[in-house]
Amino acid sequence: MRTRPWHPPDFDAPAHEVARRLIGAVLLVDGVGGRIVETEAYDREDPASHAFAGPTERNRAMFGPPGRAYVYRSYGIHWCLNFVCREAGHGAGVLIRAIEPLQGLDRMRERRGERIADKLLCAGPGRVGQALGIVHAFNGHRLDAPPFQVFSPVEADAEPPQVLQGPRIGISKAVEMPWRFGLAGSACLSRAFR
């Protein structure tokens, strides 16, 4: 995989803008990862967001400086990775819903299961967390420092990726918000866009 160092989107921007701009970026955690192909945005004014009721011990990282990781456990099983957005104190983030595995596939299979198809290794936020070895200790870590690396595809002059947009999934509030973004044509999405 050829990549070049990248200056990620302005994490001070609204979460839905950051979520869209992250499509096509490459995320590595301790050298394991791939291309981000699906994201969802959440904001403090959004009733589906962990930040909606204000800061708690669980969501404190969401209210910290932008450009940090917010890690939480989903259904008591998997750690999920979010990128904190907007200004410190606001409470917004982007959930990394799916990546296309590109690097460290053997380690991903050890963590997820030997017989899992490549396209399913990281198709869903819980799978992303498990495949990348996300742990709660990463909560609040800077996204521009180890164990995280974010890159842009090496094709600097290439056309920007075609991004799909639609309602978020797996939630029961604010389901109409079109803040789910995905890479058109990707086989690694957690679920097809309508």
Secondary structure as UniProt FT lines:
FT   STRAND          3..5
FT   TURN            11..12
FT   HELIX           15..21
FT   TURN            22..24
FT   STRAND          26..29
FT   TURN            30..31
FT   STRAND          32..42
FT   TURN            44..45
FT   TURN            47..48
FT   TURN            50..53
FT   TURN            57..59
FT   HELIX           60..63
FT   STRAND          68..74
FT   TURN            75..77
FT   STRAND          78..85
FT   TURN            88..89
FT   STRAND          92..103
FT   HELIX           105..112
FT   TURN            114..115
FT   HELIX           118..121
FT   HELIX           125..132
FT   HELIX           136..138
FT   TURN            139..140
FT   TURN            143..144
FT   TURN            146..147
FT   STRAND          148..153
FT   TURN            156..157
FT   STRAND          163..166
FT   TURN            175..176
FT   STRAND          180..183
FT   TURN            184..185
//
